[in-house]
Amino acid sequence: MVVTGWHNGIPDNKTGAGYGIRITPGDRDQYFERDWTGITLQFDDGDTVTIDLGLTREEFAQLVGAHKQAVYLWERGVVPRDALKAKILGLRKIGAREAREILEGMG
């Protein structure tokens, strides 16, 4: 798979917004499933976090301020930046209802 990175010229260092990755439609169709609602992430230090809030990958990415392809890479062992790791770990403290409320507030 060929993956390229991008930024929109005005990255938000606080949320990580403004950065993303680009993959081909063929790779997207081969490796992604639209109906996935949970993810398992394994970090370099051996920590494993499974989060299933009934969210799509796109919703989960929005919740932590990342791009949905980044979530896919995390699921495959690529380690998120420390700031995003902290946000991901923080999701263990909320339930599906609260996650939905946060997303609705993000509009």
C-alpha positions as CSV (number, residue, x, y, z in Angstrom):
1,M,0.0,0.0,0.0
2,V,1.3,3.5,-0.8
3,V,0.4,6.1,1.8
4,T,1.2,9.8,1.5
5,G,0.8,12.5,4.1
6,W,-0.7,15.9,3.7
7,H,-1.4,19.0,5.8
8,N,-3.7,21.9,5.0
9,G,-1.2,24.7,5.8
10,I,-2.9,25.6,9.1
11,P,-2.4,22.6,11.3
12,D,-3.8,22.6,14.8
13,N,-1.1,21.4,17.2
14,K,-3.6,21.1,20.0
15,T,-6.0,18.7,18.3
16,G,-3.9,17.3,15.5
17,A,-6.4,18.6,12.9
18,G,-5.0,19.7,9.6
19,Y,-3.0,16.6,9.0
20,G,-3.9,13.4,7.2
21,I,-2.9,10.6,5.0
22,R,-3.9,9.7,1.5
23,I,-4.4,6.2,0.1
24,T,-5.7,4.9,-3.2
25,P,-9.4,4.0,-3.6
26,G,-8.3,0.4,-4.3
27,D,-6.4,0.2,-1.0
28,R,-9.3,1.8,0.8
29,D,-11.7,-0.7,-0.6
30,Q,-9.4,-3.6,0.2
31,Y,-8.5,-2.7,3.8
32,F,-11.4,-0.7,5.1
33,E,-14.9,-1.7,6.1
34,R,-17.5,1.1,6.6
35,D,-19.4,-0.7,9.3
36,W,-16.5,-1.2,11.8
37,T,-17.5,0.3,15.1
38,G,-14.6,-0.7,17.4
39,I,-10.9,-0.6,17.2
40,T,-7.9,-2.2,19.1
41,L,-4.7,-0.2,19.3
42,Q,-1.4,-1.5,20.3
43,F,1.3,1.0,21.4
44,D,5.1,0.6,21.3
45,D,5.2,0.2,25.0
46,G,3.0,-2.9,24.8
47,D,-0.2,-1.2,26.0
48,T,-3.3,-2.4,24.2
49,V,-6.5,-0.5,24.2
50,T,-9.8,-1.7,22.8
51,I,-12.5,0.9,22.3
52,D,-16.0,0.0,21.1
53,L,-18.3,3.0,21.4
54,G,-20.5,1.9,18.5
55,L,-18.8,4.5,16.4
56,T,-17.6,4.2,12.8
57,R,-13.9,4.8,12.1
58,E,-14.8,8.2,10.8
59,E,-16.7,9.1,14.0
60,F,-13.9,7.8,16.2
61,A,-11.4,9.8,14.2
62,Q,-13.5,13.0,14.7
63,L,-13.8,12.3,18.4
64,V,-10.0,12.3,18.9
65,G,-9.2,14.9,16.2
66,A,-7.5,12.6,13.7
67,H,-8.2,11.4,10.1
68,K,-10.0,8.1,9.6
69,Q,-7.1,6.6,7.7
70,A,-4.9,7.4,10.8
71,V,-7.3,5.2,12.8
72,Y,-6.8,2.4,10.3
73,L,-3.1,2.6,10.7
74,W,-3.3,2.6,14.5
75,E,-5.3,-0.6,14.2
76,R,-2.5,-2.1,12.2
77,G,0.2,-1.2,14.7
78,V,1.3,2.4,13.7
79,V,1.7,4.3,17.0
80,P,-0.2,7.6,17.3
81,R,1.5,10.7,18.6
82,D,1.6,11.1,22.3
83,A,-1.1,13.8,22.3
84,L,-3.5,11.5,20.4
85,K,-2.6,8.5,22.5
86,A,-3.7,10.5,25.6
87,K,-7.0,11.3,23.9
88,I,-7.5,7.7,23.0
89,L,-6.8,6.5,26.5
90,G,-9.2,9.1,27.8
91,L,-12.0,7.5,25.8
92,R,-11.9,4.5,28.2
93,K,-13.6,6.8,30.7
94,I,-16.7,7.6,28.6
95,G,-19.6,5.5,27.4
96,A,-21.3,5.3,24.0
97,R,-24.0,7.9,24.9
98,E,-21.4,10.5,26.0
99,A,-19.4,9.8,22.9
100,R,-22.5,10.5,20.8
101,E,-23.2,13.7,22.7
102,I,-19.6,14.9,22.2
103,L,-19.9,14.2,18.4
104,E,-23.2,16.0,18.2
105,G,-21.7,19.0,20.0
106,M,-18.9,19.1,17.4
107,G,-21.6,19.5,14.7
